[in-house]
Amino acid sequence: MKRFILTALLLGCALSLYAQNTSANAVTIMNSAKNRVQSDTVSSRSRMVITARNGSTTERMIDQYSKDGPNGARTVIVFQLPANVAGTRFLTMDNASGGTDQWIYLPELRRVRRIASSESGGSFMGTDFSYDDISSMDREVSLDNHTVLREEALNGKACYVIQSTPKDSSYQYSKTLSWVDRNSYLIYKAEMYNRRGELIKVMEQSDFRDIQGRVTPMQTKISTVTAGTSTTIYMEIMRYNDPIPESVFTNAYLETGRP
C-alpha cells in the first residue's frame, strides 16, 4: 500500500511538473508569436471584403495606424470608401489598468462617442470583427493562461496548438485555440469559443510576404461560424517604422481627420 501511495505521489508530482512546463512553454511560444515583428509603428491601407450568408459581397477601403504608447498599443482605423462610411474613424488604446479604451467618430453624428464595455462584443461597422477583436490583435499574452494542447500539421506545416483562456471572466471568449508554426512562430489560424464552449469564429492568416525584412500576412479572414458570414482583409500597402504624429491618437484627430 505504501509503495502504491508513493508511486501515486511521484506520478502526481510528475504530472504537476509536466503541466507547469507545458504552461511555461506555451507562454514562451505565444510571446514569440506575438512579438515576432518588431516595429515602433505600423501604417497600412487595406481592402476589406464582407461576405454575407447568401454570398453577396461589399467592399471597404481602410487606413490603419498603430504605435506603441506608455500603456501599450494604440491603433486608429480610418474608413476611406465607400461614401456611406467614408470619414468614420475609430481609436483603440490600451490603458494603465490593463484594459482597453475605444472611441468612434461617425460623420452623420458629427461627434466622438466612447464605446461602452457592454458593446465590446458587438459587430465593428457591420463586419465579422467585434470591437474586442480589433483590440485583440495586440492582446497582451499576460492577460490569458496558455497551454500546449498538442502538435499537428496545418497546410503541411508543423504547428503547436495553443489553448488560451482569459484571466478576466468579462472577456467575450471562453477560450482561443491558436495554430502556431513551430519554426517561424507564424500564427496561421485561431478558433474562438463563446462562454458555452461553442465555436463561433475562425481567423485565418495567409499570403505571407517579406515586408521590410518582416514576414507579414497580407490576407486575414475571420469567419462567423454561426452566421455563415466572413470578412477578409487584403493588405495593399504596409509600412513599418513610418513616423506617426502623437496627435493622431486623440479625439481631436477623430473629429477632424487632421493630425
N, C-alpha and C positions, 0 to 999 in steps of 0.2 A: 504493500500500500504506500509506504513512504517513497519507494522508487517511482511509483506512478505519480505521486504528488510532485516529486522533484522533476520528473520528466515533463509534466504538465506546466510546472513553473518555468522551466527552461524554454519550453515551446512558447509560452506566453510572452516571455522576455524577448525571444527571437522575433515573434510577430510584432511586438511593440516597436522594436528597433527597425524592423522592415518598414512599418508604417511611417516611422519618423524619417527614415532615409528616403522613402518614396515621396513623402511630402516635401522634404528639403530639395530633392531632385526636381520635383515639379515646379517649385518656386524658382529655382535656377533656370529651368527651361523657359518658363514664362517670362522671366526677366530678360533672358537672351532674345526672346521673340519680340517683346515689346520695345526693347532698347536697341534693336538691330540697326536701325537707321539713326545716325547721329546728325542733327542739324539744328541750328538755332531757330530757323524759320522755315516754313513750307508755304509756297504760293502755287495755286493751281487753277486751271479752267477745265471744266468737265461738262460732258453731255449726259444728262440724266434721262433714261427711258423708263417710263412707268407702264407696266403691262397689266391690264385688267384681266379678270377671270375669263372673259369671252375672247381674249387675245388681242383686243384693240390696244393701241399704244398712244401715249402722249409724251412729248419731249420738253425738256427744260435745259437751259444753259446757266451754269452757276460758276461763280468765282469763290475761291476759298483761301483764307489767310490764317495761318497758325503760327504761334510764337509762345515760347516758354515765358512764364511770369513768376513773380515772387511766391505764388501759392500753387503753381502747376501750369497746366496747359490753358491756352486761350485760343479760341477759334471764332472767326467771323465768316459767315456764308452770305453771299450776295447773289440774288436771282437777277439775271440779265434778260432772259427770254423764257416764255413768250410774253406778250404785252400785259396779259392779265395778272402776271405775278412779278413783272419787272419792277425793281426798286424795293422789293421785300428784302430786309436784312435781318440776320439772326446772329446773336452773340452768346457764346457759352464760355464760362470762366470757372476754373477750379477755385474754391475758396479756402481760407485758412483752417476751417473745421474739417476738411476732407471731402466736403460735398461739392456741388456744382450750382452756380447761379446762371440763369438763362433769361435773355430778353429778345423780343422780336419787334421789328418795325413793319407795320402793314401800311402801304401807301394810302389805301382808301380810308383808313382811320386817322392818318397823319399824326400818329403818336407812337411812342415806345411802350410796350406792355411787357411786364415781367411774367415769365412762365411759372405758374404755381407748381408746387411739388405734386399736387394731385393730377396734374396734366402730363407728368413726365412719361407716362406710358402711352400717351396719345399719338396719333399719326402726325409726323412732321410734314406739313404742306402737302398733304394728300399722298405721300409716298409710303413705302413699306418700312421706312425708318421711323422709329419713335424719337421723341426728344431725348430720352435716355440713350438710345442707340447712338445718336450724334456724339454725346459726351463719352460714351463707352469706347469710342475709337482711341481715346487716350486714357482709358480707365487704369488707375494705379493697380499694380499687381498686389500690393499690400491690402487692398480692400476685400480680397477673396481668400478662401482656403483652397489650396490646389493639391491634386492627387494624380499620379500617373496611373491610369486605368489599364492600359495595355499598349502594345506596339503593333502597328499594322500598316499595310501598304495602301496608299491612296494615289491613284493615277500613276502607278509604277514607282512611287517614291516612298521610302521607309519613313514612317511618322510615329511620333508619340501621340497618344490620345490623352489629353489632359482634362480632368474634370475640375471646374472652378465653381465654388459655392460662395455666395456673398456672406460677409460677416454681418452686414446690415440687413435685417429682415424686410426693410421697406423697398429694397431693390426689386425691379419688376420681374426679374428672372430668378427661379429657384436654383438653377444651375446652367452652366455653359460647358459644352464639350468642344475642345479645340484640337484640330489635327495639325501638328507642328512638325515640319521636316527635321529629321534627326541631324542632318549635316548643316543645313543652311539656316535653320530656325525660322523659315518662312511659314506663315500660317495660311494653309490652303483652304480650310473650311472650319466653320463653327456652327454648332447647333444650340439653340436657346430654348429652354423649357420653362413653362409657367409654373405657378405655385401648386398646381395639381399634378405636376410631373409630366405634363403633356408637351410634346414637341410642337412649337408654334412658329419658329423662324429658323431659316438656314442661311448662313452667309458664306459665299464662295469668292475667293480671290484668284485671278488668273492673269495671263498675258504679262508675265514678269519681264521687265526690261531694266537695263543699266542706265540710270539717270544720274549723271554727275558722280559716278562711282558707287551708286547706291542701288541695289536691286529693289525695284518698285513695282507693285501690282498696278497695271494700267486698267484693269477691269475688276469691279467689285459688284457682286449681285447679292441682294438679300431677298429671300422669298418668304412670304407668309403662308405657311402650310395650310392653316385653317381656312384662309380666304381664297387660295389659288391665285394670288397676285404676286408680282415681283417688281423690284426696282433695280435697274442696272446703271452703274456709273462708269462711263468711259472717259478716262483721263486724256485730254487733248494737249494740255500744257502742264508741265510740272517743273518747278524750280525750287532748289534748296538754297538757303542762306541768302536770299534776296533781302535787302533792307525793307522792313515794315515799320512805319511810324507807330509809336506807342498810342497815338491818338485814335488809331483805327479801332482799338479795343475799348471804346467808350460809347455811351448812349448818344453823345453828340454826333458821332460818326453814323450811328444807326439812323438818326433823324435826317442828316444832310447828305450822307454818302461822300462827304469830303473830309479827308484827314486834316 
